[in-house]
Amino acid sequence: MSAAELRAGASLAGVFGLRMLGLFLILPVLAVHAPKLAGGANLSLVGTALGIYGLAQGCLQIPFGMASDRWGRKPVLYVGLVIFALGSFLGVGASDIWTVIAARTLQGAGAISSVAMALAADLTRDQHRTKIMAMIGSSIGLMFAVSLIGAPVLYRWIGMSGLFALTGCLCLAAIAVVKFLVPDPLALAHSRTESGATRESVLHPELLRLNLGIFILHIVLYGMFVVVPPMLVTAGLAVEEHWKLYLPAVLGSFILMVPLILYADRRNRPKPVFVGAVALLCAVEGILGGWNGGLMSLALLMLAFFVGFNALEALLPSLVSRIAPAQGRGVAIGVYNTTQTLGVFFGGVLGGWVAGRYGAHAVFLASAVLCTLWLVAAIAMRPPAQPVNDLSSLTLSIATGVNLEGLREALTAVRGVREAEVLAYERIARLKVVPGQWDESRVRKLVTGEV
């Protein structure tokens, strides 16, 4: 990767990490704190406070993605982070469960995940995109592990109000990272997103397949975490010691995941890794469906689960960004993140319903069935085309007399031009061309208006 790509990946991973740490710090202690709030004894309201974030995210991911296609990634990122911070500061003074629900809803309304992933895709080349997504995914997983350890300690020190205040401050820090550390992307044309690109971003068969996958993945994840904590207690691990299993499992999964991601990237063979990871989840869920072992075997199964989960969390957004049309990338990733957050919501609801009606093992067996359906869909997928590694980037000035209407399409149709973006305000065209094969004369005529 180039220095610019490394900077983009590291800084955007930092943005995700700061925001998700602020979010995750609330989760391990909210249920413990809820009885101190007016109305907090109602477990349905407590569950709503936990899950409403995902529902708000699911409703707004696509609008945020479309806005970023229209007005640019960074401005929309700022808006989303400010909304998230406002929700956090609203929670500081919460004395009843309804205010907490409102605060969590407002946090979720800052739905920037699709925008940040689209920005990561804008700033990186195809052949390095999976590594960038892995950096972002790893930062999220690491913050989850850190929150499991740090949240109870911080809660004792600063209370729930302090945790909400800390989440707001972390979000403001993320704004500073976007402003000063994240590179500026190539601007999209300042025109309405093409309806054709939007339709393809929503209805492309391979994108539909990937969206189904992320939906199932998060149903399985959140359904599992309805029943796994009680299983750990039954196996002899007290609640305050659950991090002793989670932390090694998450960190160990990162180590085991890296060779898989590097293989998928360097050999441009994401499909074998993708299908293998889904098959691993099928096996883990099937074994857990009949599990009656001890703590060590459960720990190994959780390690295997997180290997598959983290590998898929890195591969899925990378594949979406590679398949989606450039002008509709924000929309495509918005749809992807919408299905992800809806999976969070339905995973908790369905996991609780199945566990209450049929028991914990039924949750794992239902998850195994869902993963098997996903495996069938994954086997039938068509991998993205081999990326071209030797494209050259060009920036050309557009003469004042040249009509910008349809110029991007005309440039894209020229032999050897793989990508073209027209920046209307600056009157420049940014091209990616195949060296020695592109029709330079034709391109020059188009941007200068020569006959």
PyMOL commands that set and color helices and strands:
alter all, ss='L'
color gray80, all
select helices_A, chain A and resi 3-24+27-36+43-71+73-92+97-109+113-122+126-180+195-203+205-234+239-241+243-266+270-289+295-323+326-358+360-379+407-412+440-448
alter helices_A, ss='H'
color red, helices_A
select strands_A, chain A and resi 392-397+417-423+428-433
alter strands_A, ss='S'
color yellow, strands_A
deselect
rebuild
show_as cartoon
